[in-house]
Amino acid sequence: DVKVTQSSRYLVKRTGEKVFLECVQDMDHENMFWYRQDPGLGLRLIYFSYDVKMKEKGDIPEGYSVSREKKERFSLILESASTNQTSMYLCASSSDATHLHFGNGTRLTVT
Amino acid sequence: DQQVKQNSPSLSVQEGRISILNCDYTNSMFDYFLWYKKYPAEGPTFLISISSIKDKNEDGRFTVFLNKSAKHLSLHIVPSQPGDSAVYFCAATTLGDDKIIFGKGTRLHILP
C-alpha cells in the first residue's frame, strides 16, 4: 500500500514566518503534488513535480515555493506566511498522474 | 474559470436509499474522470474512475455514469450506508497531462 506521510498534522505560525511543510512517499512515484483545501473552494493545486529537481506551477502558486531534492520527498515552502494561507494542505503522489495517493494533510493556522 | 463543477455543496440521503452526486465539466479535452472520497482529518482516497470511451463503470455499490454530449457525470451509491457520509470530489484530467482538476466537493450525509 502506498504511504504518503506529511510531517505535521497541525501547525500554528505567525505572520511573516517562513514555513516548511514536508511530505514523503514510499512508492517510488515520479509525480508529487501539493494542494490546499478550503471550504467552498475544494482542492486547488499549488505546485507539482514530475521528477527530482523539477517543478511546475499549479493554479495558485503565489506565495509558495517547492523543493524536490530527492524522489521521495517534496517540500512546500511559505516564504512569508500570511493569514490568507491558513488552510488544510494536502500532499499527494502518483505514478501516472491520474490516481493520486494523498497524505492525511497538515492544518496550518497563520496568526 | 471553473472547469469542474459540483453545484450541490451538500446532500442528505436516507440510509438504504440511492445517493446521486452530480458533476459537470466544461473542458472538452478531458478524457478521464475520477471520484475521490474524503473523511474529516484524512486525505482524499480514490473511489472510482471512468474513461471517456465508456459511459458507465461499476464497482460494488458505486457506479459512475458519463454523458459526454452533456459534459456531465454522476456517481450513484446503492444502497447508501452510514460510512458513506463524507465529502465527495469529482475530478477530471486529460490523459498524458500532469494535472487533475478537482471540483469543490459535495458533502454527503447519510441519515439513519
Interface residues (C-beta under 8 A of the other chain):
Chain A: V4 R9 N31 Y35 G40 L41 G42 L43 R44 L45 F48 Y50 E56 G58 L90 A92 A97 T98 H99 L100 H101 F102 G103 N104 G105
Chain B: Q6 P9 Y32 L34 Y36 A41 E42 G43 P44 T45 F46 S49 F89 T93 L95 D97 D98 K99 I100 I101 F102 G103 K104 G105
